[in-house]
């Protein structure tokens, strides 16, 4: 046997040994590379830091075609004030100041069934919400204004910029997928990127990237659910399926 054929034979044998071991190590159910937090509803609502139900219920139920999902339901407050039914925070992972300068991706599926709206009145379905920073909410909200549209809102730390930077027709009674990508900084080196139903979106500035500060206070709380102004009325339900946080788009893409 020639030297070249001998080397090829040895290489093939080594590969046959290494590949099965590598495949076995990864496994068909291994988490995707870059995954930091996995909000699998099969684990229950304990994957969140806290539940805010004023009024409302947050439960796990099966919703076709994706199976176990978080079900956020709210109804009219007797005092006519705004209603909040949201999960707050992601247990075991915090977007605090130690993460400054890093880029993260948050992905999930959502179904708004039912979701009554009142024209000119807001309903939030997702928030990146500053904590320990005083009033002001921000920096990111996925919401409607009762105008038949779903919007991505950006809020600057100084409060001087509060605007919808992306909009599309509001899907009610059907699943949608969303990914928010962001670099967490206190200055304009921070940025947002956004994927809707698997496609990266262009913002109102004509770019697929929106630059601006995205951090103040102690940390950012990640919040899903139905948070709405008082004049909205009726039972409202948001289904959220398999929310995840990661360092790569692939690790969280629904």
N, C-alpha and C positions, 0 to 999 in steps of 0.2 A: 504494500500500500504506500502511495506517495505521501510525503510530508504534508502537503496541502490537504489531501483527503483525510488524513489522520486528524489534523486540527479541526476540520469541519465536523467530523464524527464526535470528537470530544466536546465541541461547543454545543452540538445538538443534544447530546446526553445531559449536559449541565443545564441547558434551558428546560429540558423536560422535567428536571427535578425542581428547579426554581419556580417555574410558572405555576404549577399546581399549588405550591406553598403560598405564593403571593395571592392567588385567587382565593384560597381558603382563608387567608388572613383578612382580606377585604370582606369576603362573604357577600351574598346577595342582599342581605339586609343591613349592611354597614352604612353608617351615616355618611352623607356626602362630605367631601373634603371642604373644610372651612365653616362647617356648621357649629354655631356657638350656643344656640338655644332652640329647643324643639318643642313647640306647643301642640303636641299630638293630643287631640281631645280624648283619646282612649285612656290617657293618664289622668283625666279629670281636671277640674278647675284649679287644683293645687299647683298647676304650672305657673299660675299668676301670683303676684305678691299680695293682691287684695282684690275684693269685688265691691263695686259701688252700686247700690241698688236703691234708688231714691226717686220713684219706686221702680220695682222691676224684679226679674228673676234671671239668673245666669245658670244654665244647665247644659248638660251634654245629651244630645239626641242624634239619631241617624237621619241624614238628609241625602237623598239620592242626587247624584250617583256616587258621592264621595264618602258616604258612611258617617262615622262619628264626627260631630261638629259641635262647636259651641253655639248655643242659642241664647241671644240677648233679647229679652222682651220687656217693653215698658208700656205704660198706659198713663192716662191723665192724672196729674196731681190734683188732689182735692182743693188745694189753695190756688190753683191756676198758675203756679210758678213752673219754671223749666224742669224737665225730667232728665235724669242721668242714670243710665244703666250700662256701666262699663267695667271691664277688667283693667286693673292698674298694675304696671310693672311686670317683669319677666323673672320669675324666681330662679336664682342661681346665676343670673347675669345682669350686670348693671351698666348703663351708659353714663358713667360718672367721669370726673375730670381726669382720671387715669387713662381714659381712652381718647383724649384730645389728640388730634392729628391723624386718627385712624379712619378708615372708610368701612362702612357697614351696609348691609343689604337686609331689608325686611320684606318678606313675601308672604302672601296668603290668598285664599279664595274667599269671596263673600257673596251672599245672596240676600237681597232685601225683600222679604216676603212675610207679611205685608209691610208697606212703608207709606202710610198716608202723609202727604205734605200740604203745607199751607203757603201760598205764594208770598214771597218776601220774608219768609221765616226760615231760620237755619236749622239743619240737623247735621251733626258730626257723626261719622262712621269710624274714624280712626284719628288718633292724635299722637304726635310726638310733643310731649308737654313738659315744659321746664318745671323743676321742683326746687324750692329754696331760693326762688328768684322774685318773689312778690307777685302781684297780679300781672296779667298780660298773656297767659296761655303760651302759645307758640312752642316751637317754630313752624310746625307743619300740621295741617289738618286736611283730611279728605272729607268733603261735606257737600250738601246741596243747600240752595237758598230758596227752595220751593219753586224753582224756575224751570224744572224739567231737565236740569243739568247736574252733572257731578263735577266738582271742582277740586283742584289741589291748591290749598292756600299756604302762602309763606308769610310768616310774621318775623320782622327783624327785631333784635333784642331791644332797640331803642323805641320800638313801637311806632316809628315814623313810616314804616312800610308794612302794610297789611293788605295783601291783594291775592286774587286768584290768578295763578300763573299757568293754569291748564284747565281745560273744560271739555266735556263730551256729554252726549245724551245720557241721562240717568237710567241705568238698567234696573228695572224692578221686576221681580219674579224670575230672574235668571242669574246663573252664576257668572261672576267676573273674577279675573285674577289681577292682582296688583303687586308690584314690587317698588319699594322706595329705596333708592341708594343715596347715601349721604356721607360726606366727609365732615367730621365733627370738630369744628374750630370756633374760636371766639372772634375771628376776623374774616375778611373777604376771601381767604384761601379755602374756606368751606364751600361745599356745593351740594346741590340736589340733582338726582336723576330719577326718572320715573318710567316704569313699564306698565302698560295696561293691556290685558288680554294677550300677553306674550310679546308685545311690540313696544320698543322704546319710543317715548313720546317727545314731541317738540313743544317747548314752552312758549309763552307769549312774547319772549324776547327773540324768537326765531332760532334758538339754540336748543340742543338736547341737554344742556347743563345750565343750571341756575346758580350763580355764585352769591355767597353771603354768609354771615355768621350763623352758626346753628347751635351755639351753646351759651348758656348763662346759668347762674345759680349753682346748685349742688350736683344735679344729675338730670337726665331726661327720662321721664316715664313714658313707656309705650302703652297706648290705650286703644282697645277695640270696644265697640258697642254702639249704643244709641244715646246720644246726648243732644237735647233739642230745646229750643225756646218754647216758652209756655203756650203761646197761641197755637202751636201744633196740637192736634188732638187725635184720639183713637189709639188702638193697639198697634204697636210697631215692633217688628222683629228683624234683627240682623243675624244671619247665620255666618259663622266664620270657621273655615276649614283649614287645619294644619298651618297655623302661623309659625314662621321660623325667622331666626336672625343668624346671619353668617357674614363671613368676610369675602365671599365670592357670590356672584350672581347665580351661578349654577347650584349653589348649596341651598338656595331658598326659592328658586323659580317654581311656581305651582305647576 
